[in-house]
Amino acid sequence: MQIELRRRIGHDRSTGMSRARYIGEFKNGNRHGRGKFTFANGNIYDGEWVDNAEHGLGKFTQTAGCT
């Protein structure tokens, strides 16, 4: 059985009107595979995703001034 991964670029619909943004791979409408999520506060997670959750290898970068 072959699973299809599509590449789609755009705003993650689950974040509503916030300024959060996801660019990467999706599977069945969920973040899945490699991708970069920029949170509304400017923090960034760039790495692996499984079923909309950060999972596996990745890098989390906080914006300056965050505690």
C-alpha positions in Angstrom: 0.0 0.0 0.0 1.4 3.4 -1.0 0.7 6.5 1.1 0.6 9.7 -0.8 2.2 12.8 0.7 1.3 16.1 -1.0 3.2 19.3 -0.7 1.0 22.2 0.1 2.1 25.7 1.0 -0.1 28.1 3.0 -1.5 29.1 6.3 -2.5 26.4 8.6 -6.3 26.5 8.8 -6.3 25.3 12.4 -4.9 28.6 13.6 -7.8 30.7 12.5 -7.2 34.4 12.1 -3.9 34.4 14.1 -0.7 35.2 12.3 0.7 31.7 12.7 1.9 30.0 9.5 2.8 26.5 8.4 4.8 25.7 5.3 5.5 22.0 4.6 4.0 18.6 4.0 0.5 17.5 4.8 -1.2 14.1 5.0 -5.0 13.8 5.2 -5.2 17.6 5.9 -2.8 17.4 8.9 0.8 18.6 9.3 2.8 15.5 8.6 6.4 15.1 7.4 8.8 18.0 7.2 7.6 21.5 7.8 8.2 24.9 9.4 5.6 26.4 11.8 5.9 30.1 12.7 3.8 30.9 15.8 1.9 34.2 16.1 4.5 35.4 18.7 7.4 34.8 16.2 8.7 31.5 17.6 9.6 28.9 15.0 9.6 25.1 14.9 11.3 23.7 11.9 11.3 19.9 11.8 9.3 16.7 11.6 5.6 16.4 12.2 3.2 13.5 12.8 -0.6 14.0 12.8 -0.3 17.8 13.5 2.2 17.3 16.4 5.9 18.2 16.6 7.6 14.7 16.5 11.1 13.5 15.9 14.0 15.8 14.9 13.4 19.5 14.8 14.7 22.9 15.9 12.7 25.3 18.1 13.8 29.0 17.9 12.4 31.6 20.3 12.2 35.2 19.4 14.3 37.6 21.3 12.9 38.7 24.7 10.8 35.5 25.3 11.1 33.9 28.7 
